[in-house]
Amino acid sequence: MKIEKLELLRRYLTSGLSIRAFSTNAGIPVATFFGYLRAYGHPDNSSIPLLMKHEELPTTLD
């Protein structure tokens, strides 16, 4: 789930949309998406790959 949040943040940062417009387009409540931003310290585009590196990705497709 954390990877999905980071992917959403990456898409938001590269979209150029406002928080409200992006969350509406993504089908996520604005308050929920703002919580994601707050949880990750309002990352910029360069910090998303670093955050993703620190996540343990599954090695199988179970």
N, C-alpha and C positions, 0 to 999 in steps of 0.2 A: 504494500500500500504506500510505503514511503517513496518508492521509486516513481509511482504514478503521480504523487504530489509534486515531486521534483520535475517530472516531465511536463506537468501542467504549468509549473512556474516558468520553465524554459519556453514553452509555447507562448505564455503571457508576455514574457520579456521581449520575445522576437516579433510579437504581433503588432506592437505599437498602439494597442487599444487601451482604453481606460480600464480600471479594475471592474467597474460596473458592466461595461460593454463586453469584456472578455468573459466574465463569469456568466453573463446571460447567454452568450453564444455557446459556451461550454456546458450549459445546463446545470451550473453549480450556484447555490445561493451566494449572494455577495458576501454575507457575513462569514460563511464557511471558507470561501476563497481568501478573504482578508485574514482569517485565522491561519491559513497556510503561510501567507506572506509574513505574518507576525512570528510564527513558529520558526521560520528560517531566516529571520532578521532582514527581510526585504532584500534578498540576494540580487546581485546584478548578473548579467549574462555570463560573465567570465567565471563566476563562482559556482554555477550549476554543475559543470563537469567535475569539479573538485568535490562537491557534496555527493554526487553520484558515485564517485570512486570509493567513498567511505562506507557505502552500503554493501552488504553482503548479498550478492546476486545468487539465485539458485543455480545449481550446476546440472540439474535434471529437469525434465518437463513433466514430472509426476502430477 
